Amino acid sequence: MDDIVDIALHFVTTPAETTGTGSGIAVTPYGAGNINDTYVVEPAAGPRFILQRINQRVFPKPQLIMINLRTVMEHIARQQDHTQEERRWELPDIVPARDGQDFIFDANGDFWRATSFIEGARTWPEVKDAQHAREAGYALGKFQRLISDLDVSLLHDTLPGFHIMPRYLQHYDEVLERYGIDLNRQELRYAADFVAQRRAWAPVLQEACAAGKLRERPMHGDPKIDNIMIDDETGLAVGVIDLDTVKPGLVQYDIGDCLRTGCNPLGEETKDVDNVTFELDLCEMILKGYLPEVSPFYTAADYSYLYDSLRVLAFEQGLRFFTDYLAHNVYYKVKYPENNLRRALTQFHLVEHIEAQETQIRQMVRSLAGA
């Protein structure tokens, strides 16, 4: 851990801690992210902060992440200057390095950045109850509303191909061909058949965008339930974190991801795959928190594609987990060899439960949207 302490010292400005071996500074692994390495840094003086090593295999141009983050934070600050906040709202801010830059490269070429620690709040891996669900919807909706008028051309595409289903399907086909995988094992055959049965439908959101029905806006990119900060005392949402994937995209990707994670009480890490469900009551609560926030900029088409967004995002995540399993777990961190396969099967079972409730979900959206 000493090398991590040395990295952390680049972001500590207290003179007594910027010399020597870092005496008085504590660095501890933090969170359960599948992509980046995250630590919480506690200096002897001054506020603690989050330190992250960005996975450059996933984000080949990490500097663009920081440019986007500054652009978004400055835009939101201007928005909030003109509003009277009735409740706490806080997003992670950039902690600059001592040389004034927003990041550093270490001797190994690894990319490190630091952001402020949001005190008195935490994230949860699964939704706790109805209030938690509603607050998650509120947080995503408010974030989208605050950036809805940000010129999308000001944002860099930090993750080309992200959420683009034809690209994921192509990669899946390439992995199958490259590794010559035998899919006769029961679970693998189920997953492969599942993908085959839905691949023609999967690009529905890209097709709607190409036809002009949907359009690109600024998006969060990864608003899973465990990226929503909940106040420890009030239980109210105070903001969203993990802004690395903020970029041009469809807001449908965001709400689909929030719903697929927020309405599955067992979570995406469960091994109890057969009992995975999509809970309509939690869906209703998320939408009750979300839709009032986005109504100022939502179009009729945005509402009409909400069900498709949910179905696509659950299918997409399952496909990505399955592909990574077949490729020997090169993208997502895993805790055991079959982890990505279990994750994939969880998402595929979730899709089946979503599809079985299509009529109810569409009626719910129409009712809540006032249509």
C-alpha positions as CSV (number, residue, x, y, z in Angstrom):
1,M,0.0,0.0,0.0
2,D,3.0,2.3,0.3
3,D,3.0,3.0,-3.4
4,I,-0.6,4.1,-3.2
5,V,0.2,6.4,-0.3
6,D,2.9,8.0,-2.5
7,I,0.3,8.6,-5.2
8,A,-2.1,10.0,-2.7
9,L,0.5,12.5,-1.5
10,H,0.4,14.2,-4.9
11,F,-3.2,15.3,-4.0
12,V,-2.6,16.3,-0.4
13,T,-1.8,20.0,0.1
14,T,-1.1,20.1,3.8
15,P,2.7,20.9,4.0
16,A,3.4,18.5,6.8
17,E,2.1,15.6,4.8
18,T,3.8,16.4,1.5
19,T,7.2,15.4,2.7
20,G,8.7,12.3,4.0
21,T,7.0,8.9,3.6
22,G,3.4,10.0,4.1
23,S,3.3,9.6,7.9
24,G,-0.2,10.5,9.1
25,I,-2.0,9.7,5.9
26,A,-4.3,6.6,5.7
27,V,-5.3,5.0,2.4
28,T,-7.9,2.2,2.3
29,P,-9.6,0.3,-0.6
30,Y,-13.1,1.6,-1.1
31,G,-16.3,0.4,-2.8
32,A,-16.9,-2.6,-5.1
33,G,-16.5,-1.2,-8.6
34,N,-15.9,-3.6,-11.5
35,I,-13.6,-1.3,-13.6
36,N,-11.4,1.2,-11.7
37,D,-9.3,0.8,-8.5
38,T,-10.8,3.1,-5.8
39,Y,-9.4,4.2,-2.4
40,V,-10.4,6.6,0.3
41,V,-7.6,8.8,1.5
42,E,-7.7,10.3,5.1
43,P,-5.0,13.0,5.6
44,A,-4.1,13.9,9.2
45,A,-5.5,17.3,8.4
46,G,-8.1,18.3,5.9
47,P,-11.0,16.5,4.4
48,R,-10.8,12.9,3.1
49,F,-11.1,12.3,-0.6
50,I,-11.5,9.5,-3.2
51,L,-8.4,8.4,-5.1
52,Q,-8.9,6.3,-8.3
53,R,-6.7,4.6,-10.8
54,I,-8.6,4.7,-14.0
55,N,-8.6,1.5,-16.1
56,Q,-6.9,2.6,-19.3
57,R,-7.9,-0.6,-21.1
58,V,-11.5,0.5,-20.7
59,F,-10.9,4.3,-20.9
60,P,-8.0,4.7,-23.4
61,K,-8.1,8.5,-23.1
62,P,-8.7,9.2,-19.4
63,Q,-7.8,12.9,-19.8
64,L,-11.1,13.3,-21.6
65,I,-13.0,12.0,-18.6
66,M,-11.6,14.9,-16.5
67,I,-12.4,17.5,-19.3
68,N,-16.0,16.2,-19.3
69,L,-16.2,16.3,-15.6
70,R,-15.1,19.9,-15.4
71,T,-17.5,20.9,-18.1
72,V,-20.4,19.2,-16.4
73,M,-19.6,20.5,-12.9
74,E,-19.2,24.1,-14.1
75,H,-22.5,23.9,-16.0
76,I,-24.3,22.5,-13.0
77,A,-22.8,25.1,-10.7
78,R,-24.2,27.8,-13.0
79,Q,-27.6,26.1,-13.0
80,Q,-27.7,25.9,-9.2
81,D,-26.7,29.5,-8.9
82,H,-30.1,30.4,-10.3
83,T,-32.2,28.1,-8.2
84,Q,-33.1,28.0,-4.5
85,E,-32.2,24.5,-3.2
86,E,-34.8,23.1,-0.9
87,R,-32.7,20.0,-0.1
88,R,-29.1,18.8,-0.1
89,W,-27.6,18.2,-3.5
90,E,-23.9,17.4,-3.8
91,L,-21.7,15.9,-6.6
92,P,-18.1,14.8,-6.3
93,D,-15.7,17.7,-7.2
94,I,-12.2,17.4,-8.7
95,V,-9.4,17.5,-6.2
96,P,-6.4,18.9,-8.2
97,A,-2.9,17.5,-7.8
98,R,-0.3,19.8,-6.2
99,D,1.0,20.8,-9.6
100,G,-2.5,22.2,-10.5
101,Q,-3.4,19.4,-12.9
102,D,-6.6,17.4,-12.6
103,F,-4.7,14.1,-12.7
104,I,-1.2,12.5,-12.6
105,F,0.5,9.6,-14.4
106,D,2.7,7.5,-12.2
107,A,6.0,5.9,-13.1
108,N,4.2,2.9,-14.6
109,G,2.0,5.1,-16.8
110,D,-1.1,4.5,-14.7
111,F,-3.6,7.4,-14.6
112,W,-4.8,8.7,-11.2
113,R,-7.3,11.3,-10.2
114,A,-8.9,12.4,-7.0
115,T,-12.4,13.7,-6.2
116,S,-14.1,15.0,-3.0
117,F,-15.7,12.6,-0.6
118,I,-19.4,13.1,0.0
119,E,-19.8,12.9,3.8
120,G,-22.9,11.8,5.6
121,A,-24.2,9.7,2.7
122,R,-23.6,6.3,1.1
123,T,-24.6,4.1,-1.7
124,W,-26.4,0.8,-1.5
125,P,-25.8,-2.3,-3.7
126,E,-29.5,-3.0,-3.9
127,V,-32.6,-1.0,-3.4
128,K,-33.7,-1.0,0.3
129,D,-37.4,0.0,0.1
130,A,-39.9,2.1,-1.8
131,Q,-38.5,5.4,-0.6
132,H,-35.0,4.4,-1.7
133,A,-36.4,3.6,-5.1
134,R,-38.2,6.9,-5.4
135,E,-35.1,8.8,-4.3
136,A,-33.0,7.0,-6.9
137,G,-35.4,8.1,-9.6
138,Y,-35.4,11.6,-8.3
139,A,-31.5,11.8,-8.2
140,L,-31.2,10.6,-11.8
141,G,-34.0,12.8,-13.1
142,K,-32.5,15.9,-11.3
143,F,-29.0,15.2,-12.7
144,Q,-30.4,14.8,-16.2
145,R,-32.5,18.0,-15.9
146,L,-29.5,20.0,-14.7
147,I,-27.4,19.0,-17.7
148,S,-30.3,18.8,-20.3
149,D,-29.4,22.2,-21.8
150,L,-25.6,21.6,-21.9
151,D,-24.4,21.7,-25.5
152,V,-23.7,18.1,-26.2
153,S,-20.9,19.1,-28.6
154,L,-18.9,20.2,-25.6
155,L,-18.6,16.7,-24.3
156,H,-16.0,14.1,-25.5
157,D,-16.9,10.6,-26.2
158,T,-14.9,8.9,-23.5
159,L,-16.1,5.4,-24.3
160,P,-16.8,4.9,-28.0
161,G,-19.5,2.3,-28.7
162,F,-20.9,2.4,-25.1
163,H,-24.5,1.2,-25.1
164,I,-24.4,0.6,-28.9
165,M,-26.0,-2.8,-29.2
166,P,-24.8,-3.7,-32.7
167,R,-21.2,-3.2,-31.5
168,Y,-21.8,-5.5,-28.5
169,L,-23.4,-8.2,-30.7
170,Q,-20.5,-8.0,-33.2
171,H,-18.0,-8.4,-30.3
172,Y,-19.9,-11.4,-29.0
173,D,-19.8,-13.0,-32.5
174,E,-16.0,-12.3,-32.7
175,V,-15.4,-13.9,-29.3
176,L,-17.4,-17.0,-30.2
177,E,-15.3,-17.3,-33.4
178,R,-12.0,-16.6,-31.8
179,Y,-12.3,-19.1,-29.0
180,G,-14.2,-21.8,-30.8
181,I,-16.5,-22.2,-27.7
182,D,-18.5,-25.3,-27.2
183,L,-22.0,-24.1,-26.1
184,N,-23.4,-27.5,-25.4
185,R,-23.3,-27.0,-21.6
186,Q,-26.8,-26.3,-20.4
187,E,-26.3,-22.8,-19.0
188,L,-24.2,-21.8,-22.0
189,R,-26.8,-23.1,-24.5
190,Y,-29.5,-21.2,-22.6
191,A,-27.6,-18.0,-22.8
192,A,-26.6,-18.4,-26.4
193,D,-30.2,-19.2,-27.4
194,F,-31.4,-16.2,-25.4
195,V,-29.1,-13.9,-27.4
196,A,-30.0,-15.4,-30.7
197,Q,-33.8,-14.9,-30.0
198,R,-33.4,-11.2,-29.3
199,R,-30.6,-9.9,-31.4
200,A,-32.8,-8.7,-34.3
201,W,-34.7,-6.5,-31.9
202,A,-31.8,-5.3,-29.7
203,P,-30.8,-2.2,-31.8
204,V,-34.3,-0.6,-31.3
205,L,-32.9,2.5,-29.6
206,Q,-30.2,3.1,-32.1
207,E,-32.8,2.7,-34.9
208,A,-35.1,5.2,-33.2
209,C,-32.2,7.7,-33.0
210,A,-31.2,7.2,-36.6
211,A,-34.9,7.8,-37.6
212,G,-34.9,11.1,-35.6
213,K,-37.4,9.9,-33.0
214,L,-34.8,10.1,-30.2
215,R,-31.8,12.4,-30.1
216,E,-28.5,12.5,-28.3
217,R,-28.2,14.6,-25.1
218,P,-25.8,14.7,-22.2
219,M,-26.1,11.4,-20.2
220,H,-24.7,10.0,-17.0
221,G,-24.0,6.7,-18.7
222,D,-23.9,4.4,-15.6
223,P,-26.7,5.5,-13.1
224,K,-27.0,2.1,-11.4
225,I,-28.6,2.0,-8.0
226,D,-25.2,1.8,-6.4
227,N,-24.2,5.1,-7.9
228,I,-26.9,7.0,-6.1
229,M,-25.8,8.7,-2.8
230,I,-28.4,8.5,0.0
231,D,-28.2,10.7,3.1
232,D,-27.5,8.7,6.2
233,E,-30.0,10.6,8.4
234,T,-32.8,11.6,6.1
235,G,-32.8,8.8,3.6
236,L,-33.0,11.4,0.8
237,A,-30.8,11.2,-2.3
238,V,-28.1,13.8,-2.3
239,G,-26.5,13.2,-5.7
240,V,-25.0,10.7,-8.2
241,I,-21.4,9.6,-8.4
242,D,-19.2,7.7,-10.9
243,L,-19.3,10.4,-13.6
244,D,-16.7,8.8,-15.8
245,T,-19.2,7.8,-18.5
246,V,-20.9,11.3,-18.8
247,K,-20.9,11.8,-22.5
248,P,-23.2,12.3,-25.5
249,G,-25.9,9.6,-25.6
250,L,-29.6,8.8,-25.1
251,V,-31.3,9.6,-21.8
252,Q,-33.0,6.2,-22.3
253,Y,-29.8,4.4,-21.5
254,D,-29.8,6.1,-18.1
255,I,-33.3,5.4,-17.0
256,G,-33.1,1.8,-18.4
257,D,-30.0,1.2,-16.3
258,C,-31.5,2.7,-13.2
259,L,-34.7,0.6,-13.5
260,R,-32.9,-2.7,-14.2
261,T,-30.8,-2.3,-11.1
262,G,-33.3,-0.6,-8.9
263,C,-36.2,-3.1,-9.5
264,N,-34.2,-6.3,-8.9
265,P,-34.1,-6.7,-5.1
266,L,-31.5,-9.6,-5.4
267,G,-29.0,-7.4,-7.2
268,E,-26.7,-8.3,-10.1
269,E,-24.3,-10.3,-7.9
270,T,-26.8,-12.8,-6.7
271,K,-26.2,-16.6,-7.2
272,D,-29.9,-17.2,-6.7
273,V,-30.6,-16.7,-10.4
274,D,-33.9,-18.6,-10.6
275,N,-35.5,-16.2,-8.1
276,V,-34.6,-13.0,-9.9
277,T,-37.6,-10.8,-10.5
278,F,-38.5,-7.3,-11.8
279,E,-40.6,-5.7,-9.2
280,L,-43.4,-3.4,-10.5
281,D,-43.9,-1.6,-7.3
282,L,-40.3,-0.5,-7.2
283,C,-40.5,0.5,-10.9
284,E,-43.5,2.7,-10.1
285,M,-41.6,4.4,-7.3
286,I,-38.5,5.1,-9.4
287,L,-40.6,6.6,-12.1
288,K,-42.6,8.7,-9.6
289,G,-39.3,10.2,-8.6
290,Y,-37.8,10.4,-12.1
291,L,-40.6,11.6,-14.4
292,P,-41.5,15.0,-12.7
293,E,-37.8,16.0,-12.9
294,V,-37.4,15.2,-16.6
295,S,-40.9,16.4,-17.8
296,P,-39.5,19.9,-18.8
297,F,-37.4,18.4,-21.6
298,Y,-39.0,15.0,-22.3
299,T,-40.7,14.4,-25.6
300,A,-43.6,12.1,-26.4
301,A,-41.1,9.7,-28.0
302,D,-38.9,9.7,-24.9
303,Y,-41.9,8.4,-22.9
304,S,-42.8,5.9,-25.6
305,Y,-39.4,4.3,-25.5
306,L,-39.1,3.9,-21.8
307,Y,-40.1,0.2,-21.8
308,D,-37.7,-0.5,-24.6
309,S,-35.0,1.2,-22.7
310,L,-35.5,-1.0,-19.7
311,R,-35.6,-4.2,-21.8
312,V,-32.6,-3.2,-23.9
313,L,-30.3,-2.2,-20.9
314,A,-31.0,-5.5,-19.0
315,F,-30.3,-7.5,-22.2
316,E,-27.2,-5.4,-23.0
317,Q,-25.7,-5.9,-19.6
318,G,-26.4,-9.6,-19.7
319,L,-24.8,-9.9,-23.2
320,R,-21.7,-7.9,-22.0
321,F,-21.3,-10.2,-18.9
322,F,-21.7,-13.3,-21.0
323,T,-19.3,-12.1,-23.7
324,D,-16.7,-11.3,-21.0
325,Y,-17.1,-14.7,-19.4
326,L,-16.5,-16.4,-22.8
327,A,-13.5,-14.2,-23.4
328,H,-12.0,-15.3,-20.0
329,N,-13.0,-12.3,-17.9
330,V,-10.9,-9.6,-19.5
331,Y,-13.1,-6.6,-18.9
332,Y,-15.0,-6.9,-15.6
333,K,-13.4,-7.8,-12.2
334,V,-14.6,-11.1,-11.0
335,K,-14.6,-12.7,-7.5
336,Y,-14.7,-16.3,-8.8
337,P,-14.4,-18.0,-12.2
338,E,-18.1,-18.2,-12.9
339,N,-18.9,-14.7,-11.6
340,N,-19.6,-13.2,-15.1
341,L,-21.7,-16.2,-16.1
342,R,-23.9,-15.8,-13.0
343,R,-24.2,-12.1,-13.7
344,A,-25.2,-12.8,-17.3
345,L,-27.8,-15.3,-16.3
346,T,-29.2,-12.9,-13.7
347,Q,-29.7,-10.2,-16.4
348,F,-31.3,-12.7,-18.8
349,H,-33.8,-13.9,-16.2
350,L,-34.5,-10.3,-15.4
351,V,-35.3,-9.6,-19.1
352,E,-37.7,-12.5,-19.2
353,H,-39.5,-11.1,-16.2
354,I,-39.6,-7.6,-17.8
355,E,-41.0,-9.0,-21.0
356,A,-43.7,-10.9,-19.1
357,Q,-44.9,-7.6,-17.6
358,E,-44.6,-5.4,-20.8
359,T,-48.3,-4.4,-20.7
360,Q,-48.2,-3.3,-17.1
361,I,-45.0,-1.4,-17.5
362,R,-46.3,0.5,-20.6
363,Q,-49.5,1.3,-18.9
364,M,-47.6,2.5,-15.8
365,V,-45.5,4.9,-17.9
366,R,-48.6,6.3,-19.7
367,S,-50.4,6.8,-16.4
368,L,-47.5,8.5,-14.6
369,A,-46.7,10.7,-17.7
370,G,-50.4,11.9,-17.7
371,A,-51.0,10.5,-21.2
